[in-house]
Amino acid sequence: MSTKLNGTRYSPAGSRVPTELLPTALRYERARAVVFEQLGQFSQANECRRLTRVYEQRVFDECPNPQA
């Protein structure tokens, strides 16, 4: 895999997803949050929600016509 997707351990959270994959990443993290919540793993669900907020902000900042 490329370093664009993998990043490094110093990459900020949410920066490893390319702009064109942000809508997919948003759907994925939202679904993961629901599953983790149903399994009772609330810390994992909160981490997914945090990433969702990061991705939503990136969509707002980077996409000319946000559709996520």
Number of C-alpha atoms within 10 A of each C-alpha: 6 6 8 11 11 12 15 10 7 6 10 9 13 18 16 14 17 11 14 11 9 22 15 11 20 21 12 13 20 15 15 17 23 16 15 17 15 11 11 11 13 15 12 16 22 14 15 21 19 16 20 21 15 16 23 19 13 17 20 14 10 13 14 8 8 13 9 14
